[in-house]
Amino acid sequence: MQPSAVPWHHRVENDAFERTTTPSSLTSVSSGSRIVKELHRLTELQTEVLGVLWTQGEATVADVHQALEPATGLARKTIGTLLFRLEQQGVIAHREEGREYLYRACVTREQVERATVGSVLGRLFRGDVAAMVSHALSADEVAPGDVERVKEMLDRWTAEREEA
């Protein structure tokens, strides 16, 4: 894939990992090297692997397998392959400790969330935040307190903009 074919806010670039923020508040990791992975295209399983790394900080293949095996039933070797591929894509990195690799995430949960929501917002709602919020509020999954939390977030967002 050519670098220009990937939206900048969905890119992860590998090397020194300098965090940058854009006018639309979408975060990317960049260093001027090759484009590695579009964060909004991470699979559910890849995101679960990242979840283990975000929670534990660093983890071995065995650690990730132990955390995911009850829910996924995946073999340890499959987890090792997932970690290897995520590392090739620049999403995680490892360091050696004895005979084992300790893996860590190179992207934050917030970066993945922003890229994923940004993709959904752009693809399904044509960038219309109000339409996306309206859709979310009309869903049956709205839990008690969700609307109040959204109101509080909007109040904080408005206050921050007025202070600036």
C-alpha positions in Angstrom: 0.0 0.0 0.0 1.4 3.4 -0.9 1.8 5.9 2.0 -0.5 8.4 0.3 -3.3 5.8 0.1 -3.6 5.5 3.9 -5.4 8.3 5.8 -2.8 9.9 8.0 -4.9 9.5 11.2 -5.0 5.7 10.8 -1.2 5.2 10.3 1.3 3.7 12.6 4.9 4.3 11.6 7.7 2.4 13.2 11.0 3.8 14.6 11.3 6.4 17.3 7.5 6.6 18.0 6.9 10.3 18.3 3.3 11.0 19.3 1.6 13.8 17.3 -1.9 15.3 17.6 -3.8 16.7 14.7 -6.4 19.4 14.4 -9.2 16.8 14.5 -7.7 15.4 17.7 -6.9 12.0 16.1 -3.6 10.7 17.4 -1.0 8.9 15.3 2.4 7.5 15.9 5.0 8.8 13.5 8.7 9.1 13.0 9.1 9.5 9.3 9.7 5.9 8.4 7.4 3.4 6.6 3.7 3.0 7.2 3.0 -0.2 9.0 -0.6 -0.7 10.2 -3.9 1.1 9.9 -5.1 1.0 13.5 -8.8 1.0 12.6 -8.2 -2.3 10.7 -7.1 -4.2 13.8 -9.1 -7.4 14.2 -11.0 -8.2 17.4 -8.4 -10.8 18.4 -5.5 -8.4 17.7 -7.2 -5.8 19.9 -7.7 -8.5 22.6 -3.9 -9.2 22.5 -3.2 -5.5 22.8 -5.6 -5.4 25.7 -3.4 -7.9 27.6 -0.3 -5.8 26.8 -2.0 -2.6 27.9 -3.1 -4.2 31.2 0.2 -6.0 31.9 2.6 -3.5 30.4 4.9 -6.3 29.2 4.0 -9.9 28.6 5.5 -13.1 27.2 3.7 -15.4 24.8 2.8 -17.6 27.7 1.3 -14.7 29.6 -0.8 -13.6 26.7 -1.9 -17.2 26.0 -2.9 -17.7 29.7 -5.0 -14.5 29.6 -6.7 -15.3 26.3 -7.0 -19.1 26.2 -10.1 -19.5 28.4 -12.1 -17.1 26.1 -10.6 -18.0 22.7 -9.3 -21.6 23.0 -6.3 -20.6 20.9 -3.1 -22.6 21.1 0.1 -21.0 22.5 1.7 -21.2 19.0 -1.2 -19.2 17.5 -0.7 -16.5 20.1 3.0 -16.5 19.3 2.1 -16.0 15.6 -0.3 -13.2 16.4 2.4 -11.4 18.4 5.0 -11.9 15.7 2.6 -10.4 13.1 1.7 -7.5 15.3 5.3 -6.8 15.8 6.0 -6.9 12.0 3.2 -4.4 11.6 4.8 -2.1 14.2 2.0 -2.2 16.6 4.0 -4.0 19.3 7.7 -4.5 20.1 9.7 -6.9 22.2 12.9 -7.1 24.3 14.7 -10.2 25.2 14.9 -11.4 28.8 16.8 -14.6 29.1 15.3 -17.0 26.5 12.0 -15.3 26.3 10.6 -12.2 24.5 8.7 -9.6 26.5 6.2 -7.8 24.3 4.9 -4.3 24.8 2.4 -2.2 22.9 3.7 0.6 20.8 0.3 2.2 20.5 -2.1 3.3 23.2 -5.6 2.2 23.7 -6.7 5.8 23.0 -4.9 5.8 19.6 -6.7 2.6 18.6 -10.1 3.9 19.9 -9.7 7.2 18.1 -8.7 5.6 14.8 -11.6 3.1 15.0 -14.2 5.7 15.9 -12.8 8.1 13.3 -13.1 5.4 10.7 -16.7 4.6 11.7 -17.6 8.3 11.9 -16.2 8.8 8.4 -17.5 5.7 6.7 -20.9 5.3 8.2 -21.9 8.8 9.3 -20.0 10.9 6.7 -18.3 12.8 9.5 -21.6 13.8 11.2 -20.9 13.5 14.9 -24.5 14.4 15.8 -25.9 11.6 13.6 -23.5 9.1 15.3 -24.5 10.2 18.8 -28.2 10.2 17.8 -27.8 6.6 16.5 -26.0 5.5 19.7 -28.7 7.0 21.9 -31.5 5.3 20.0 -29.9 1.9 20.4 -31.3 -0.5 23.0 -27.9 -0.8 24.7 -28.0 2.7 26.3 -27.4 1.9 30.0 -28.8 4.0 32.9 -26.5 6.9 33.4 -25.1 7.0 29.9 -27.0 10.1 28.8 -25.9 11.9 32.0 -22.3 11.0 31.3 -22.6 12.3 27.7 -24.1 15.6 29.0 -21.2 15.9 31.5 -18.6 15.3 28.7 -20.3 17.9 26.5 -20.3 20.4 29.4 -16.6 19.8 30.0 -15.8 20.0 26.2 -17.8 23.3 26.0 -16.0 24.8 29.1 -12.6 23.9 27.7 -13.4 25.6 24.4 -14.6 28.7 26.2 -11.4 28.9 28.3 -9.2 28.6 25.2 
